[in-house]
Amino acid sequence: MTQLSADMPQLIVEIGFTAPLTGAVLHLDDPVRGKLDTAVLAQDDLFTDVTQWVVSADTRRGATRSDGPTLRYEPGTCTLELRNDDRRFDPTNLDGPYVAGGVTQVEPMRAVRIRASYGGHTWPLWRGFTDEWTVAYDGPDSSYATVTCFDAFGIFAAHDRNAIAPAGAGELTGARISRILNSIGWPAEDRMIDAGEETVQATTLADNVLSELLLTADTELGEFWVDAQGRVVFRSRSAPYTEARSTGVQAVFGDEVTNGVSTTVNLATNPSLEVDTSGGWAAIGGTPPTLSRSSTRARFGSWSLLATWGTGGFLPGVVYDITGLTAGRTYTISVYVWVPAGSPQIDTVVAGSSQFGSSSTTNDQWERLVWTGTVSATTLGFGLWPSGSPTAGQQAWIDGLQVEEGDTATPYVDGSQVGADWDGVPHASTSRRLPELDYADLTLSYDALSITNQVSAARVGGTEQTAIDAGSVSAYLTRSHKRTDLLMQTDPEALMWAEQVLERRSMPQLRVSALVLKPRKDPDRLWPQAFGREIGDRVRVVRRPPGGGDPLVRDAWVRGISHSLSADLAWRTTLVLEQAADDTDVVDTFSRSVTDGWGTANSGQVWTVDTTAGGGSSSSGMLIGLNAAVGASWAAAVADYPGIRYTRDFGKDNVWAPPDADTLTEPTKYGTGKFVQLPAGATMHLSWKDDPNLLTNWLNDLPALPDNHPGFYISPWHEPRDEVDAGDFTTAQFRAWGQTLSNIKATHPRGNVIKGVGPILTRFDIDNAGADPAAYGWAGMDFFGVDCYWSTTTGGYPTTTQMFANCFAAIHADWPGIPLLVPEYGLYRQTSDTTGSGRASAITTHINYLRSRGDVLAVAYFNEPGSLPGAVFADDSPEADAWRALLASQGTSGGTAGAGDYSTTGTKGRLSLSTTTTYRRAWIPVGEAHVQVHARGLTTSAAPTGAHSDTQVAARFVGASFVDARIIRLTGGGCQLAVRQVIGGSESAVTVATVPSVANTATLDVRLQAVGSTVRARAWTSGTTEPSTWLVSTTVTHRAAGDVAVGAVLRAGNTNTRPVAVDVDSVTVTTMHAWA
């Protein structure tokens, strides 16, 4: 069989007929070459190409289904139908071409290799060994031979061993897999083995090889299969949640095919500076430029890199270090630059060479620069130089870096764009454009086979552990799974095993279980997908139902791959799929420049800090939102301004029946009015002018709310100074109303859903009209709100002092330390600001100021044309875009626990310890129970004296309960690592170990994993290889969902000069959902 048309690949089928009778070629049952410890699969030059006689071919490897409680891969198979008219594949024909020394080579256990070539690229498809040959005759002149084949699993299944003395107790599953393979001499070059994460009991190696290999993989809850090159592969249980090909979508298959668009992989891991300046960006030269992130202009997203040149110096420039290249291949690197008038143009060059790319030629606009060339190494420094000698203060903006294979710069892509995905952490990993590709068929499954709601697990010699999902049992009756042969060393590990299986399988899943491709429909794009996908790859399937409705979108892992080529040249590739867990979501990566401070998270999660003397419990950061009138205006605002997390509602009369006699407004009933379109996770700030005791009715009327509901703010009346001045009521009456609201919040059973109660005045009231904040507040209020407007159109935009600081200072003079709210904020555009860019800049400056204070809980822009028309945004204006960017960035930090207790230094967040026994903590509010936390670059400014100091990485933080890992820096030198649980302030389940070979001032990384009842951790010197084993582990009962925190404390008796600074470089949180 040859390549018969341009839309077909070249199939290459080879069988090891030419193997010599001696040598180190695997040939089981041969007295010499049948010894596994001296053999390899077969060298390339020992294969015979039999492609021209192939009539049809079918291969299968991996799993055939993925709906069981645990995933298990099956032996791979291959069936070849061959033309045999000349009897070349007839074992009885000793005159045929495949005979050596009078012995036929058409026999079992001959190596088989199948490949496919298309478009200049060749892929392996299957590799194994012949099993059975059958010959059929179709008349006197026609014959066909059929050979069935198996892969390495077939060899393992046929091999039983004699027992040896027990060995390997406490080794990881990866080491056990290697031990088993070594026991039969399986070649090292034909295996790819992860370290694993579970330790196992000793083995005598007495079992069947395949049985013990699969049992070891099952104990790990890992994966074990044979790849397309015949290599055995073992992946640890965390691999699907950490390896880029499993966390990032590799291809999208759908029914709205995007024609003419190919997948583009951008190898730049921080291409648009949306989070920080890490990931390869650096300044170089004798007088290097100053690099900072800038929101002044951006080609993509909301940020760019601003290079501010110094004067002269030797070869100043900006360089980006690119990794992950393949030597000998051609790459194109492109980047956008903005050179303001008066600044030098920009040249592109490969650092350390004379390989120049294009240079900029324009000013005050974005221009794309391109370099194309063949690389000689796996890394490359891409430089941007000023074309002339710069002077201090000259600048250039840089954005949209793209590194792609090939000789053409395709349209820019990063994972935040529509139709694209990040391969890992957003803005810290490679990304790819993913057009929808055609599929021929899919299998949609929703069945009871996927449900397992009672899981029992026992280790050999241990006590059975059971995990039950009572809700699932109630809904679907008991569907159980039991294992009593597992190899872990402890019963708690067996319980965690059961919990992990239960977590994944307790509820039915509407899933795509199989996908069929017919690549000839779109050969240039589908052949690489059919041949290039591997077990463990993550793909996305989009199915739009007939007649309309929301599309079904499912991410899935490839668990099995089969190819079928029929005699009529119809090619069919089937991918067996398992629904991918959501556990791969990286909640946040914190690595901020000093100008950003603790905050500005990239995915809706924010860093927050405590405001209590003892470290407190998790809290919320500054919310950013928008106000619009109820009805169409509010619905439009929600659609046009995604990310609203805070808004106002002014109530409605006659909320309850029978109606009261007055016309004053009460709070809108939950589930009506603005609540209908309220974005998930947004906080509503309610005010009304009626009897404050009606708050009891309102709380009584609330439905059950989820545990993670964001809650409500409450204010009496609304900007009451006018009514007080008019004599409608007195300040004493107003304070009494507020006190009533606070009392109801404190005593009502549902009062915990109210985040705070407090008054609202306006900036004008305080700064211009003489309103005294002392007269409008009351004991027990939770905040003081100020509506801040600037409604003049001449004279320039107000400074932060004019807009906020003056009135805030007046409030704090009367109410020291009270948190602040800005429920309404509005700014008129200046007449001279014809484009609105000035107002956009002023708005950004104002909000960044509020963020930097650390005592402002929320701010909402007042975008209601009926009340304040001059402040309203035009939808396509710079101001609207600026507010959208602020909504997208969401978050603040800072802290009011003490001056300077929360700050940044360089790219690190800093906790300053100014007293003993008082924790300082910063949180990411993830609200998850099963998490993995990697804290990087934990440092201290001083070796402890008098008493130890602790640096904490915590999870499941709820009130005064949490689990954590602590670096204990010892006064006598060195460090310990401890894990524990703290419940209601009392610690238990403490396990401590020494961190090997580190000083008590060492900069360390810590990884904490809290999954089910197991909490474990490891620590190592930052910048070195992470250990593969856990240093400490404990079993806990505190398993509630909560937040992640980084904290530090000086123990009682510590005598260090204070403050002592504890820095953290970055933190990555991965939600695990009990699947470690």
N, C-alpha and C positions, 0 to 999 in steps of 0.2 A: 504494500500500500504506500503510495507516494502522496505528496500534496497535489490534489487534483484540481483545486481552484484557489483563487486568491483569498477567499474567505475561510479557508480551512487550514488548520495547522499541519505541520509535518509530524506525524506520529513516529516514534522511534522505539521499537521493541527489540530487546536483546536477551539472549539466553547464553549461559556460560558453557557452551559446547566445546570451546577450544581450551578448556583448562587442562593442564598437564596432569599426568598420573602422580606426580610428586610435587611438592611445594606447599606453601602455607596458604592454601585456598580452602575456605570452608566447604566441606563436602561430607555431610554426616554419613555415618556408617562405613566410611572408608577407614581402614585401620590406621592410617597416618593422618590424612587430611580431615578425618572426622573428629579430631581432638580440638575442642573449642578453644583451649588455652594456647594453641599454636596457629590458629587460623584466623583469617579475615574474610569478609563477605565475598570478595572477588575483585581482582584488579581490573582496571578499565580495558586493558588489552587482551583480556581473556573472554570477552563477550563476542558473540556472533550476532550480527544484525539479521533478524528474520522478518523485518517489517514488510517486505514485499509479499509475504505469504499470509499476512494477517487479513482475515475476513471480518472479524468483529472482536471487540475487546470490552471487558467489564472489570472495573477495579472498585474495591471498597476498603476503606480503612477508618478507624475510629468507632464511634457509637452508631447504632442503628436507630436508637430512640433515647430520649433524655427526660422521661417523665417519672422515673423511679425516685425513691427517697435519696439515693446517692448515685453519682455518675460513675459508670464503669465502661471502659472501652473494651471492644471485642477484637478477636483476631482478624487481621486484614486478609482479604481474599482477592484473587484475580482469576478470571477465566478468559482464555484466548482460543478463538477458533481459527485454524490455520488451513490453507489449501495444501493438500497432500497428494496431488495427482502423481508426483514422481516418487512417492513413498519416503520422502526425506524425513518425515516425522513418525515413521513406523518403526517401533522398537525392534521388530523382527527382521528389518532390512539391514543386514550387515554390509551391504554394498553401498549404502547411502553416504552422504557427506559428513555425518556426525558419528563417526566410528573411530576409535583409537585402540590400537593393539588388538583388534578383533572384537572389541567390546563396544556395544552401542552406548552413545552418550545421551540418547533420548530416554531418560530415566528420571526417577524422583531425585529431589534435592539438588537440582541444578539451579544456580543463581539466575534470577530474572530481574531485568531492569527495564522500566518503561518511562519514556520522557516524551515531551512535546515541544515543538519549536514553532514560534510565530513572530513575525516582525523583528527578526534578528535576535530574539531572546529564547533561551531554552530552559524549560522547567522540569524538574523531576516530578513524576506522578505516582510511582509505586515501585517498591523493591521488595523482593522476597525469594521464594524458592518453589520449584516445580513440585507438585504432589502426585497427581494421577494423570496418565496419558491414556486417551481412548481414541480409537480410529474407527471411522465410519465410512462406508462405501456407498456412493450414489451412482449406481450403474458400473459398467466395466471400466470406464475411463475417468471416473471422478471419485475423489476421496477427500475427506476432511479429517483433520486431527483436532481434538479438543484437549487442552491441558489446563487443569486447575492448579492453583498455587496458593500458598499461605505465606504470611510474613513471619517476623521473629517470634511472635506469640506462639506460633505452631511449634517452634523449636523448644521454647520454654515449657510448653504443655507436655512435651514428650520426655522431659528430663526429670527423673526422681534421683535423690541423693541419699547417701548414708550419713548417719548422724555423726557429729563431732561434739567435743566438749562445748558447753554453753559459752557464748561470746557475744560481745556487743551491747551489754546492758548499758542503758543511758545514752546510746548514740542516737543521733537524729535520723529521721526517716530516709533522708538522702544518703547518708552513710550506710544505712541498712540495705537500700536498693543496690548501692555499689558493692557491698559485701556479697550479696547474692549473685550479682553478675560476675564478680571476680571468682566466685566458687565454681563457675562453669567456664571461665576463661573468655567471657564475652569481650570483644575488643574495645579498648578505651575510645578509639576513634569512632565507634558506632554507638555512642551513648551521649546523652545530654541530660545531666542529673542536677536538679536543684538541691540545695542543702536541706530543705525541709524545715519544719517548725515544731514537730512533735518528737519527744524522746520515747524510745521503745524498750521493751524488755529484751533479755538475752535470747539468742537463737541457737539452735543446734544444726540449722541448715538441713534438717531431715525431711522437710516437706517437698512437694512438687515445686519446681522452680516458679512456674507461672502463678500457682496458688499463693506462694509466699510473697511474690512481688505485688500481686493485686491486694493481698491483705495488708501489706505495708502501706500501699497507696490509700487504701480505705481508712486505715487508722489515721493517716494524715488528713483525710478528706481532700487529698490532692488528685493529680491526674497522671495517668501512665498510659502511653500509647506508642505506636511506631509511626515515624514520620515518612514523608515521601521518598527519602533517601535511605530508608531501612534502618535508621537510627532509633533506638529506644529513648523516649523522652519522659522525664519525671518533672512535674511542676508542683511546687508547694501550694498549700491552700490559699495563700495570700497572692499568688501570682496573677490571678484574674483581676485583682484590684490594685496592682502595682505596675505590671508590665504595660508599656505604652500601647502595644497592639491589642490588648484586651480592655484597656480603659478608654481608649480613643476609637471612635468609629472609623473603620478602614474603608468602608464602601456603603453606599445607600442604594437600595433596590426599590423601585416604586413604579407606579402606573402613570405618572406624568413625566415621561422621559425627557431629560434635558439634552437635546441634541447638540453636537458640536462642541461640547465642553468636556474637557478631560480633567481628571483629578490632578490638582497641583499640591505638592507637599512643600510647605515653607519651613526650612530648617532653622530659621531664626527663631529663638525661643522667647525673645522679648522684643517683638518687631515694632510696637507702637507706644511703648513707654506708658501704658495705662496704669500700671501699679507702682513701678519703681524703675531705677536705672541699672538694675542688676542684669545678669544673664549674658554678660560679655562686653558691655559698654565700658570704655575707659578713655581717659585723656592721656596723651603722650606728648613728648617733645621737651625742649629746653625750657620753654615757658608754656606749660600745658594749659589748654583752655579750662575754664570752670564749667562743669556739666551740671545741669539741673533740669528737672521736669517743668514743662511750661504748658499752661492751659490758654495762653494768649492766642495761639493758633495751633491747629492740628489738621493734618491731612486725613487721618483716620482716627476714629474714636474721639476722645476729649483732650488728649495730651500729646506732647511731642518732646523731643530732647532739644534743649537750648544750650548751644555752645557759645560761651562768651570768651572772646580771645583776649589774651594779654598782649603786651607789646613785644614784637620781635621774637627772639628765641630760636633755637635750632629745631626745625621741622615740627612745629606744633601740629597737633591733629587729634581727631577722634578715631578710635579703632574699635571694631567689633570682632571678637574672637569667635570664629565659627568652628563647630565640632560636628562629628557625624558624617564627614565626607568619605567618599571612596576614591582612593588614589587611582589615577588614570582616567577618571570620568570628567566630562565637561559640565560645568555649572555656570549659571547666570546669577549675578548678584545685582539687585536694584535697590535704590533708596530715593526717597523724595527729600529735597532740600528747599528751604526758603531763605534767600539771601536778601536782607534789606538793603536799600540803596545806601551807598557809602561804605559797605563792608565788602571784603574780598570774596571773589567767586570760589567755588569748591571744586577740587579735583578728586577723583577716586583712584585708588591704587591698592594693590596687594602689598601689605606691610612687608618691608624687608626686601622688596624687589623693584623692578622697573616696569612691572605689568600695570599699565594705566588703563582705566576705563574712561567713560565720558566725563566732561566737566560742565558745570553750570554756566549759563550765559545770560540769565535774566535776573531781574530784581523784583522783589515784592510780589512774588507768586510762587506757587509750588512747581517744581521741575523735577522730573525723574531722571536719575543718573544710573548708568548700566555698565557693568563689567562682565565679560564672558571669557572663560578660559578653561583649560584642562589643569586639574590640580595634581600635585605629586605626593600629597600627604593627606591624612585624615582630618587635619586642622588647617585653618587659614585665618590670618588677620586681615580684615578688610578696613582700609583706612580712608578717611576724608580729610584732605589737607586744604588750607587756604592757598589760593593760587598766587597770592602775593604776601608780603610781610604785613601781618595785621598790627593794629594799634589797640591799646587797651579799650575795652568797651564795645568793640565791634562784635557782631553776632551772626549766628546762623541757626536756623531751626532744622531739625532732622526728624523724619517720620517714615513709616511704611517700609521698613527693611524687609526684603524678600531674598531668600537663598533657595534656588531650585535647580534640579538637575535638568540639563538640556542647554541649548544654545539660544533660547528665546526668553525674553522677559514677558511672562503672562500677566494678566491682571492681578493686582495685589490681593492677597488673601491672608486673613488670620482667623482663628477659631471663633471670634466674636461676631463674624459676619454671617448673614443669612446664607444657608447652604454650605456652611463650613463648620468644622469642629476642631477643638484642641485635642491633641493626642494625650495630654495629661493635665497638669495644673494650668488653668487659664493664665495666659500672659507669662508663663514660665515653662513652656514646652513647645515642641513643633506643632504645626497645625496643617490642615488640608482642606481644600475645596472639594466638596463631595456632590457632584451632580447625580441626579436620580438615574439609575441604570435599569435597563429592561430586565424583567424576569418572565419566565414562561408560565410558572404555576407556583402556588404556595399551598401549604397545609395549615389551616387554622384549627387549633385544638383547644378545647375547654372541657375537661373531663375529670372524673373522680380519680383516675389513675395518678394524677398529679398531687393528690392530697395525702399527706401523712400528718396526723395530728396527735399521735402518741408514739414517742420514740423511746425505746429502752436500749441501753448500751452497757456492756460490761467488759472490762478488760479480763484477760486470762488471770484467774486467781483473785479477782476482785468482786465487789458487790454491785449488783445491777443498779443502774441509775436510770431514772425515768423522767422525761420532760413531756408535759401535756399542755396543749392549747385548748382550754375548756370551752372557749367560744366556738372554735372550729368543731369540737366534738358535739356541741349542742346543735350546730347548724347542719353537720354532715355525718353524724354518728362517728363511732370510733373507727379510725383507719390507722393501723399500727405498723410499726417496723421495729424489729429486734435484732441486735447483734450481741453475741456473747463471746466472740473470739478476738476482740481487738487487743492491740499490743501496747497501748500507752501504759505508763508506769503507775499512775495514781487514779483513784476513783473520781476526784474532781475533774481530771482531764476527760474521763469518760462522760461525766455529766455535761461538760462543755461540748463534747462531740454530739451528744443527744440534742442539746439546745441549738447547736448550729444547724443540724438537719431539720429540726422543727421550725426554725426561723425561716428557712427557705421553702418548706413544703407544706405548711399548715393550712394554707388557703388555696383554692383552685386558681389557676392562672389562665387567662385568655392569652394564648401565645401562638406565635408562628413556629411550628415544629419542624418544618421542612421547606426548602426553597429550591425550585428547579430553574436552571439556566439553559438556554439554547443559544450558544454564543454566536452562531452564524447570523443571527438577526442584527448584531452590532459588533462585528468581529474585532475591530481595533480596540474597543473598550471592554468587551466581555471575555475575550480569550485570556487576557491577563488576570481577570478576576477568577475565571474558572480554574486556571492553573496556579495562580499565585496565592490563593487563600490557604491558610493553614489552620489546623485545629487550635482553638483558643482565640482566633481573631474575632473582633467585635464588628458586627455589621448592623445596619439599620434597614428595616423593611417598612415601607409606607403603602398602605392599601386604602384606597378611597372607595367607599361603598357605592353601589349603583343607586341612583336616585338622590345622591347628595348626602349631607351629614358630615360630621367630623371624621377625618381620616383616622384609621388605625395605624399608630406608629409604635413599633416595637424594636428595641435594641436586643440583639441576641448574640450569643457566642457560638461559633462554629464547633460542633462536636463530632461530626462525621462528614466524610467527603467520598462521593462515588462518581465515577465516570463511566459512561456507556457509549460505545461507538458501534453502530449497527452496520450491516452489510450495505445498506443504502446510504451510508455516510451521514446518517443522522446522529449528531452528538448531543448528549444530555448530561449535564453535571448537576448533581443533587447535593445540597448542603443540609445536613441534619443540624438543627438549631436548638439551643437551650436559652430560655429567656435570661438576659443578663440582669444581674441584681443592680439595684441603685446604689450599692455599697461603695461604688467607685467615686461618689461625689466628694471632691475635696472641698471642704466648706470654706476655707480661707487660707491664704498664704500671706503672712504679714512680713514685709521687708520694706520698710519705708525710709525715705530720706528725711532729713531733719525738717525740711520745709513742710512735710506732710503731717508730722506728729503721729501720735498714736491714734490711728483712725483710717478713714478713707479706704474701706475694704472693697474688694472687687466683685463680690457676689451676694450683696445684700446682708452679709454678716459684718459686724462691727466690733472693734476693740472697745471695751468700756473699762472703767476703773471704779474701785470702791470709794465710798465717801464716809466710811465709818472708822472709828478708832481701832477696832480690832480686825480689820480686814474685810468684815462684812460678808455678804453673799452676792451672787451675780445680780447685775443690774442692767439697765438699758442705756444705750448711747443716744446722742442727739438725733431726734427724728426730723425729717424734712418732708414737707407736704405742700398742699395747695388747697385754697378755698374757692369754691364756686357755688352758685345758687342751686338749690335743690331742683331736680328736673333735668331738662335737656342740657343745661349748662354743666351740671355736675357729671352727667353721663359722658359728655364730650371731653371734659377735663380728665376723667379717668382714662379714657381712650388715648388722648393726646399727650398725657404726661404720665407715662408708666413709672411705677416706683413710689407712688404716694404712700407715705407712712403716717401722716398726721393731717387732720382736717377739722374744721369747726362745723357745728350745727347749732342753730339758734332756736330750735324748738318749734312747737306748734300748739295752738290752743285746742282744748277739748280732746286731749289724748285718751282720757278715760271716760267711760259712761257710768252714771249720767254726767253730763257736762256741768262744770261749776259756773257760777254766775258771772265771773269776770271774763275779760278778753285777754288776759295775760297768757304768755306762752309757757308750756310745760316741756320737758324733754321729749323729743320724738321717740316713739316706741321702737324698740329694737326690731329690726327686720322690715321697717318701713322707711319711706323718705330716702335720705341720703345713704342709709344703711344698705339699701338694695344693691347699689353699685360700689359699695365700699371695698377697695382692694383687700385681698387677704393679707393679714398682718398689719393693717393700718389701724392707728388709734384714733378714735373719735373723741373730740373735746366738746362736751355738751354744756349749754347754758340755758337758763330760763328765768322768768320773772315772777313766777307764781309761788305759792306756798312751798317752802323748802321741804316740808314734811312729805310732799308728794314723791320725794326720792324713794321713800319706802315702797310706795305703790310700784314705782318704776322697776325697782330691784325685784320685787315679788313677781313681776310680769316677765322677767327675763327667762328665756329658755335655758336649758343646759348648754354650757359653753365648753369648748375643748380646753384641755389643760394649757395649751400654748396660746390661748387667746390674748391679744395684746392689751386688753383692758380699755378703760375710759378715763378721761379727765372731766372734772365737773367744776363749773363756776356759777355763782349766783349772779343774776341780772346780766348786764353787759355794758362795760364802760359806764359805771354808775355816776360819774361826777356831774354830768348834766342834770340828772334827776335830783341829786343832792342840792346842786345850786338852785334848782327851780323849786325846791321845797317839797318834792314828792315824797321823800323819805329822808331820814337822817343817816349819818355814817354809823351811828350806834345801832340803828335798825339793820343796816346792811351787814355789819359785823355779826349781829345775832343770827341773821339768816345763814351766813357762812359757817358760823359755829354749829348750827343745826345740821348742815350738810356734813360737816366733819364728824359729828357725833354719830350720824347714821352710818357713814362709811365705817366707823370703828366698831359699831355694835351689830349691824345687820349681818345675818349669815352669808349673804352674797356680797358683802362689802369689799371682799378681797379683789373683786373685779375692777374696782375703782383705783386707778393708779395714784390719784391725788385730787385734792380739793383746794381751790385758791381763788383769789380775786383777779380781775383784769382791769387795768387802767390803760390810758394811752400815753405815748411819749409826750404829746402836747399837754396832757393833763399835768404831768409832773414837771416838765421843763418850762412850760409857758403859762399854764393856768394856775399854778400854785397848789395843786393837789398834794396833800401830805400822805405818803404811803402808810405812815403809822395809823392814820385814821381809817384805812380800808382793810387792814389785816387783822387777824385774830390768832390767838394761841391754838396750836394744833393744825394750822393750815400747812399744806405740803409744798406749795409753790406760790410765786407771785408772777402774774402775767402782765405783759406790756405789749399793746398793739403799737407798732412803730411804722409811721408813714412819713414820707417827704413829698409834699404835694405842690412844690413850686417848680417852675419849668425854666428858671434862669438862676444864675449864680453858682452853678456847678453842683455836682453830686455831694451829698454829705459825707463827712468822714465817719469812721466807726465811733469816734467819740461823740460826735454830734447825734448820730442816729441811735446809739445804744448806751455807750459807757456812762454818759452823764446821768441818765435816768436810772440805770442799773445801780450806780453809786448811791443815788438818793434812796433807793429801796434798801440797799444793804446797810446804809447808815441807820435805818430804823429796824431792819430785820436781818441781822448779820447771818451770812451763810445760807439764806433761803435760796433754793433752786429757782431758776427763772424759766419762763415760757414766753415765746413771741407768737401768740396765736394768729396775729395778722401782721403782715409785713408788706409794704407797698412803696414803690418808688416811681415818680413821674419821670418820663423822658425829658431831658433838657432840650430846649428848642435848637440849640447849636449841635446837638447829637443827632444828625440826620439819619444815620444808619442804625443807631441803637447799640453799636458796639461799646460805646462808653458806658451806657447803662448796664450792659451785660457784664463788663469788667467790674463796675461798682457793686453789682449784686454778688458776684463771686467773692469779691473782697469782703463784703459784709458777712456772708455766710461763713467764710473761712475764719473770720474773727470770732463769730459766735461759737464755732467749733473749738477754737483754740482756748476759749475761756474754761471749758469743762464744767460750767454750772448752768448751762442752758439746755433744757430738756428737749425742746422742740421748737420748730419755726415753720410757718405756713405762709406762702405768698397769697395775697388777697387779689384774686383774678376774677372779680365780679364787676362787669361793666355797669350794672345798674346802680352800684353804690359808689364806685371809685373809678370812673371810666379812664382817667388819665394814667392809671397804673397798669391797665390791662395789657397783656402781651398780644401782639399779632403772632399767629401760629408759626409763620416762617421767619420770625425775627431772631436776631442774635440773642436777645434777652430770653426768648422762649427756649432756645437751644441751650443757653447757659443754665436755665433752671432744670431742664431735662438732664443735663450732665450732673448737676448737683443731686438730683433725685437718684440718679444711677450710682453715684459714689457713696451715698448714705452713710453717715456715721461720724462719730467724733470720739474723742477721749480727752483726757487731760486729768481731771481729778481735783477735788477740793479737800482731800484728806490732809494736805499740808503743802506749803509752797515748795514747788520743785520736786514733790514726791513722784511725779510722773512727767517724764520728759523724753527727749530723744538726743542721741549723740551720733553723728554720722548717719548710718543706716540702722542703728540699733535703738530699740526701746529701752528706757532706763527706769528702774525702780530705785528710789533713794530711801534708805533706811536711816531715820533720824532718831530712833529710839529702840529699845529692846522689847521683845515679846509682842510686837505689833506687826502683823503681816501687812504687806502691800501687795495687791494683786491686780492683774488685768485679765479680762475675760474675752473669750469669743462665745457669744450666746448660741450654741448649736442645738441645745435641747435634745441630746441623743444619749442613749445608754451604752451603746457598743461603739467604741471609738478607738482609733489609734492616733497618738499625738507625737509628732517629732518636733522637739524644740532644739534649735541650733544656736551655737555660739553663746552658751550661758557662761558669763564671766562675773568676777567680783573685783572690786577695786582694792581690796585689802585682804591679806591672810587674817583669819580670825584670831583674836586674843581674848583671854579670859574665859570665853565660852564659844561653842561652835556656832556657825551660821548655816542656815538651810536655804536652798533654792528649790522651789516646788513646781512640778508640772502636774496639774490636777485635772480630773474629769468627773462627770456626774455631780457637778456642783449644784446642790439644791439647798438653799438656806445655809445651815451649818453642817451639812453632810456632804461628803465627797470621798473619792479615792484619789490617791496621788502617788507619785514617785518623787523622792527628795534626794538631792545631792546634799550630803552632810559634809561640810568642809570642817575638818578637824583642827583643833588648836595645835595638836602635836605634829601636824603634817598629814598629807594624804586626804582621800575622800572616801566616803561610803555612799552606797545607794540603798535607799529603803523604799519599800512599798507598804501601804496600809490602807485601812478604811477609817473614816471619821464619821460617826453618826451622832448628830445632835451635839457636836463638840467633843465627843469622847472617842479616842482612838482605840483601834484593836487590829488584830490580824497583821501585826508588824513583822516584816522580814527584812533583814539587813545583810549586806555583803560589801566587801571592800572592792572599790574600783581599782583594777590593777594598774600599777605603775603611773600614777598621776600625782602631781603636787596639789596642795590645798588651794592654790590659785589658778589651777588649770582651767582652760576654756574647754567646755564639754558640750557634747550633744547628748540628749536624752530621748529615748523612744519609750513611751508608755502605751500599753495596750490593755484596754478594759473590755472584755468580752464575756458576757454571761457572769458567772461567779468567779472567773479567773482574772486577776490583775497581775501584770508582769511588766518588767522594765529592763532596759540595759542602758549603759552610759559608756561613752568613749571620747577620746580626745578629738575635738573638732578638726576637720580636715584630713583625718585618717580613715581607714576602711572600717565600716560599721561591723561589729561582731555578728556572727550568725546565730549565737545562742543568747538566751535571756539570762541576765545576771541574777535577778531576784523574781520571785513569784509568790503570790498568796491567794487564798480563797476568801471571798467576801460575801456578805449578805446584802450590802447596799448596792442595788442594781437599778436604781431609778434613773430615768433620763434627766440630764442636766447639762450644765455648761462646762466649757474648758477654761482653765485658768493657768497663768504663770504667776508665781508669787515668790516672796522672799521674806526672811525674818532673821533677826539677831536674837539668839537665845538669852535668857536671863543670866546676868553675870558677864556678858560680853563687854569688853573694855576698849574696843576699837574707837579711834577718833571718828566721830560721825559728822555728816552722813556717810554711810557706806553705799556705794553704787553697785547695783546688780543689773547687768545688761543682757538682753536677748536679741539675737540677730533676726530670727524668723521662726515662725511656728506653722506647721502644716497639720491640719486635722482631717482625718479620713473617717467618715462614718462607716462602721462595719456591719451593723445590724446583725450581730451575733454570728457573723460569718468571717472568721479571722483569717 
